[in-house]
Amino acid sequence: MADNEQRLMSPIVVDTKNAYQDLEVIADAAKVDPKYLDFNILSISTKYKIKSDGDFTELSDSERNIFNDDEFISNPDLAISQSYRVEYFDKRGKKEPLLPKISLGVNKNMTKIVATIKEDINVKYEPNFEKELIGSIRKKLLKSEILIGIRDTTLVKEINKITSMLRIKGIIDKSMTFVVASWLDPVLSVDDQINYYYKTKSNKAEESDRVNYSDRGFLQSVVEGEVIIEYIKAKDGQAGRNVKGQLIPVSSAKKANQVEIKVTDNIEVKEDENSVKYISKKNGYVSQDNGTYDVKEELDVNEVSFKTTGSIETSLDSDVKINIKESDILKDAVGAGMSIETNTINVEGNVARGASIKARNVTIGGQTHAKSVIEAQNANIAVHLGRLVCEEAVVDRLENGHIEAKKVTVNSVIGGEIIAAEVHIGTLFSNANITAASLVEIENLKGTNNRIMIDAGRIMDYEDKITQASQKMAKLKAEIISMPKELEKKKNIIDSNKSSVTLIKQRIEELRNGGKTPPQSFIAKLKDFQSLVYEYNLLVKNYGAKKLLLDDLKDDIKKMQSMVFEAKIINKNRWKELNEIKFRLIEPKKDITYVTRENELARLIMLKHLVIDEEDVYEIKRSNEID
């Protein structure tokens, strides 16, 4: 072994397909330990063939760019072969180049190799640095049986950049990562499929992740331009090839969902190379009759219940109109627990316990249950016992139900609660709570224990605005109180220093005219005075702005308050005893209350604001004349 360590092997050039395997053979023949041997790649021989029984064609270095064609290398019949002319040498007889650490990585498909050159302050630039670094990377690739010199145009460019950095800076001051070689990823085949998008919209779980068994997707709403069905065409993929030149095969696309889809003129068919799309031409719901799809706007059903349709949810913008025909007073047209959302709904009969209706336009010819909820823009209801929230409500009879709206017209009120900007009542019986912003008008009063309130703050959503305005006012008042003292303090300082600053200005000017530099203390004194004047002017400006803002907030509250004094309570008949009239002030928060007397004739009741001895006085004004 001692002889092996001293004997140096002479360089030898060999053509090989596996440089590392042949290194062992060369070392054994030269009776040298393989650890003392290395090699340089002198040239690369690349051959290919298309037919399995054909001959290989050898390519020159420049002709290897034939493999840059993706279509060419995806050919499953392509075979690639490489051999290398290498020079084996004894490392002990040659100075080993100082190179940075190199790490290589490969992706899952083995179609891309990435190299990272580590930062290194010890590496020195030498004329053959670039060649040695490229050779070192390629030898690492050969060790993993990866083809070299193919689809690796970025390798030389990136190594050139690193070499330039080393030559200019003298060090490699940061790690650099780049692509060494990029081959071809496979493109997977796409099996054909058909998507019924309009159906999947109704199969979503509720927010609580519980399945709503009452929602059976009876009606699927769509809007104009919405894709309701799509057939995805089968498309064969493309084979890939990895960095070893091995083919990455893909399976053929499957066709198992080719069906004939018939549609009416309400559905547009758009076809391209990838799919066939069926697009709704209008708002409505999707129907299928005798295998033909259509988009309709109006639906007639006898009832909506758990046993028949389940809940029906389209959308407010769908233009779908639902007519529910059940009118038997002993049955429910909308069953217990059912939920309906659509644009327009006409219910000829009753709405049961726990039912929920949401629509732009609602008409109910029967009775709503006390535990039902209705949301709408416009609602017309025969007998209302449940909860109604809308823009405008017209109700024939309110029986202990709840109504919130901008405008409410009720023919007969037998208990219940109304909250609206404007309320019109035909006949008012007993035990009703009515809150309005501007008007309560009663044609005929027949009961007692009714509470009628004017509360503009609540109806017009002023409460939050008033709270915010009050908080701002309190903050502004606190800030404004302390500002006059601060202004006076700064003004006194300015006034007391004016004369001395004037003298300093004159002295600075004299010195400059005489070609002399004024003392730094003079300049500093002048700058301090100018800063003080700037701060004073800014404080004056802020003081004025805060006072204006405070006045604006006071005006805003007055405007909101004025609604209370303009509001009217009208009763065109005589009053019954013990009906409570209340006006709620916004600022200060205060209720002015009046209780009516039996047979009292006061067709118009308003709140009057007086100022007596600089104090605000509020009193109920009653009149027999209706303005």
BATI-777662 format. One record per residue (C-alpha): x, y, z; residue in three letters. Coordinates in steps of 0.25 Angstrom, whole numbers, plus 5000, padded with zeros to 4 digits. Layout:
XYZala ...
This chain:
500050005000met 501250095002ala 501650074988asp 500250114983asn 500350244991glu 501650284985gln 501450234970arg 500650344962leu 499850294950met 500050364937ser 498850424931pro 497950334922ile 496850374912val 495750274911val 494350274904asp 493350224914thr 491850214917lys 492050214932asn 493250304936ala 493150264951tyr 492950114949gln 494150114939asp 494950194949leu 495050074958glu 495549994947val 496650094943ile 497050094957ala 497149944959asp 497949934946ala 498850044950ala 498949984964lys 498550124970val 497550144981asp 496250204974pro 496250314984lys 497450374978tyr 496850384964leu 495950484957asp 495550514943phe 495250634934asn 494150624923ile 494750654910leu 493550634901ser 492150584901ile 491550494890ser 490050494889thr 489250394880lys 487750374878tyr 486850284870lys 485350294868ile 485050144864lys 485450034873ser 486049954862asp 486750074855gly 488150124856asp 488550234866phe 488950364860thr 490050444866glu 489950594869leu 490950704869ser 491050794881asp 490150904874ser 489150794869glu 488850754883arg 487850874883asn 486850774876ile 486450734890phe 485950874893asn 484750834885asp 483650784895asp 482850714885glu 484150644880phe 484550594894ile 483150554897ser 483150444886asn 483050314893pro 483950244883asp 485050334885leu 486350274891ala 487550354896ile 488950304898ser 490250374903gln 491650344905ser 492850434909tyr 494250444906arg 494950474919val 496350484924glu 496650414937tyr 497850464945phe 498550454959asp 498050564968lys 499350564975arg 500150614963gly 499150734960lys 498750844969lys 497350834973glu 496450954969pro 495851034980leu 494351034978leu 493151074986pro 492150974992lys 491150924982ile 489850854985ser 488850794975leu 487350774976gly 486350704967val 484850714967asn 483850604969lys 483750564954asn 485250584952met 485050674941thr 485750794947lys 487150804954ile 487450924963val 488850964968ala 489151054980thr 490551114980ile 490951144995lys 491551274999glu 493051265001asp 494051365005ile 495251275003asn 495051244988val 495951324979lys 495751354964tyr 496651284954glu 496551284939pro 496051144938asn 495051164950phe 493851164941glu 494251034933lys 494550964946glu 493251004953leu 492450954941ile 493250824940gly 492950804955ser 491450814954ile 491450724942arg 492250614949lys 491250624960lys 490150594950leu 490850484943leu 490950414957lys 489450414957ser 489450364943glu 488750494938ile 488950534924leu 489850664922ile 489950774912gly 488450764908ile 487450864912arg 488450934921asp 488651064914thr 488451144927thr 489651064934leu 490751144926val 490051274928lys 489851264943glu 491351214945ile 491751334936asn 491051424946lys 491651364958ile 493051364952thr 492851514949ser 492451534963met 493751464968leu 494651544959arg 494051674963ile 493851654978lys 494851554981gly 493851474988ile 492551404986ile 491751484996asp 490451424995lys 489851284992ser 489251274978met 488151174973thr 487851144959phe 487351034949val 488350944943val 487550874934ala 486050874931ser 485350754924trp 483950724921leu 482850704932asp 481650614927pro 480350674924val 479250584930leu 478050544922ser 476750604925val 475550504926asp 474250554921asp 473250604931gln 471950674932ile 471650774943asn 470250814947tyr 470650944954tyr 469150994957tyr 468950864965lys 470250874974thr 469851014978lys 468750954987ser 469650844993asn 470450935002lys 470450915017ala 469851025026glu 470851115034glu 470751025046ser 471150905037asp 469850835040arg 469150785028val 467750855026asn 466850735022tyr 465750825019ser 466550885007asp 466450784996arg 466850874984gly 465450874979phe 465650994971leu 467051044966gln 467151184963ser 468051244953val 468451384947val 468651434933glu 470051394928gly 470151284938glu 470751144934val 469751044938ile 470350924932ile 471750894926glu 472250774918tyr 473750764920ile 474350694907lys 475350574909ala 476750624905lys 477950534904asp 479150584912gly 480650584907gln 481750494912ala 482850554919gly 484350524920arg 485250534932asn 486750574933val 487250434931lys 486550434917gly 485450334922gln 484050354917leu 482950384927ile 481750324921pro 480250374923val 479050294922ser 477950324911ser 476750404914ala 475450334917lys 474150364911lys 473050324920ala 472050444921asn 471650474907gln 470150504908val 469150584899glu 468750714906ile 467450774900lys 467150924903val 466151024899thr 466451164894asp 466551214908asn 467951144909ile 469151184900glu 470151074896val 471651114895lys 472651014890glu 474151014889asp 475250914889glu 475250894904asn 473750894907ser 472250914904val 471551014913lys 470151034915tyr 469851184919ile 468551244924ser 468051354916lys 467151414927lys 466851414942asn 465951304947gly 466051154951tyr 466551034943val 465450934940ser 465550794932gln 464350744925asp 464450624916asn 465950624916gly 465950774911thr 466550884920tyr 465951024921asp 466051144930val 464651194935lys 464251314943glu 462851264950glu 462551144958leu 461251094963asp 461150994975val 460050954983asn 460850964996glu 462250975002val 462450865012ser 463450765017phe 462750655010lys 462550724997thr 463650824992thr 464450855004gly 464950995006ser 465151074994ile 466351174993glu 466651244980thr 467151384981ser 466451524982leu 467051564968asp 466651434961ser 465251494956asp 464651364960val 463151374964lys 462551264973ile 461051244974asn 460551154986ile 459151114983lys 458651054996glu 457551145002ser 456851045012asp 456751125025ile 457050995032leu 458350965025lys 459651025023asp 460151075010ala 461551095015val 461850985025gly 462450985038ala 463951015038gly 464051045023met 464951145017ser 464651225004ile 465551324997glu 465151384984thr 464851504977asn 463351504977thr 462351414985ile 460851404985asn 460251314997val 458751294996glu 458651225009gly 459351225023asn 460851225027val 461151125039ala 462051135051arg 463551145049gly 463351185034ala 464251285028ser 463951365016ile 464951465009lys 464651534996ala 464551664989arg 462951654988asn 462151574998val 460651554997thr 459951465007ile 458451445006gly 458351365019gly 458851375033gln 460351375038thr 460751295050his 461251375062ala 462551295061lys 462751325046ser 463751435040val 463551515027ile 464551605021glu 464251685009ala 464251815002gln 462751815000asn 461751735008ala 460251715007asn 459651625017ile 458251595021ala 458451545036val 459751565042his 460251505056leu 461651485053gly 462951575051arg 462951665038leu 464151745034val 464051825021cys 464051955014glu 462551975012glu 461451885019ala 459951885016val 459251795026val 457751765027asp 457751725042arg 458951725052leu 458751635063glu 459851645073asn 460851635062gly 462151715060his 462351815048ile 463651895045glu 463551975032ala 463752115027lys 462252125024lys 461152045030val 459652045026thr 458751955035val 457251945034asn 457051885048ser 458051875060val 457651775071ile 458951785079gly 460351775074gly 461551865071glu 461751955060ile 463152025058ile 463152115045ala 463452255040ala 461952275036glu 460752195042val 459352195036his 458252115044ile 456852095040gly 456252045054thr 457152045066leu 456651955077phe 457451925090ser 458851895095asn 459651935083ala 461051995084asn 461252095072ile 462552165070thr 462752265059ala 463652375054ala 462752475047ser 461352425046leu 460252345053val 458952355047glu 457652285053ile 456352285046glu 455552215057asn 455952195072leu 455252085079lys 456152045091gly 456952075102thr 458352045108asn 459052085095asn 460452145095arg 460752235084ile 462152295083met 462952395074ile 464352345074asp 465152405062ala 466452355068gly 466052215068arg 465352205055ile 466352285047met 467552215052asp 467952345059tyr 468352275072glu 469752235068asp 469952375061lys 469552445073ile 470452365083thr 471652385073gln 471252535072ala 471152555087ser 472452485090gln 473152575079lys 472552695086met 473052655100ala 474452635095lys 474452765087leu 473952845099lys 475052785108ala 476052825097glu 475452965095ile 475453005110ile 476952985111ser 477353055098met 477153205102pro 478153195113lys 479153135104glu 478953235094leu 479053355104glu 480353295109lys 480953285095lys 480453425091lys 481153485104asn 482453415101ile 482353465086ile 482053615091asp 483153615101ser 484153565091asn 483753655079lys 484653775082ser 485953685085ser 485653605072val 485553725064thr 486953775069leu 487553635066ile 486953645052lys 487553785050gln 488953735056arg 488953615047ile 488653695034glu 489753795038glu 490753685040leu 490453615027arg 490553755020asn 491853765026gly 492353635020gly 492353575034lys 491753445039thr 490653465050pro 490853395063pro 490153255064gln 489353305076ser 488753415068phe 488253315058ile 487753215068ala 486953325076lys 486353365063leu 485953225059lys 485353195073asp 484453325072phe 484053285058gln 483653145063ser 482853205074leu 482053295064val 481753175055tyr 481253095067glu 480453215072tyr 479753225058asn 479553075057leu 478853075070leu 477953195066val 477553125054lys 477252995062asn 476453065072tyr 475653135061gly 475452995054ala 475052925067lys 473953035070lys 473453025056leu 473352875057leu 472652885071leu 471652985065asp 471352885053asp 471152765063leu 470152855071lys 469452885058asp 469352745053asp 468652705067ile 467752825065lys 467352775051lys 467052635057met 466352685069gln 465452775059ser 464752645054met 464152625068val 463452765067phe 462952745053glu 462352605056ala 460852585057lys 459952495064ile 458552505057ile 457252435062asn 456052475054lys 455152415065asn 454952445080arg 456052395089trp 455752275099lys 456352285113glu 457752235117leu 458352245104asn 459852285106glu 460452395096ile 461952415097lys 462952495090phe 464452455092arg 465452565091leu 466852545085ile 467652645093glu 467452655104pro 466952515106lys 465552535111lys 464152485110asp 462952575109ile 461652495113thr 460152515112tyr 459052425115val 457752445108thr 456352455115arg 455052395111glu 454352465099asn 455452565098glu 455452635085leu 456852665080ala 457052625066arg 458452675065leu 459552655076ile 460952715074met 462052755083leu 462452905085lys 463752955088his 463753095096leu 464953175102val 464453245115ile 465453325123asp 466653255115glu 466153115119glu 465553015109asp 464152975112val 463452865105tyr 461952845105glu 460852765098ile 460052845088lys 458652795085arg 457752845074ser 456452805067asn 456952865054glu 457752765045ile 458752845037asp 
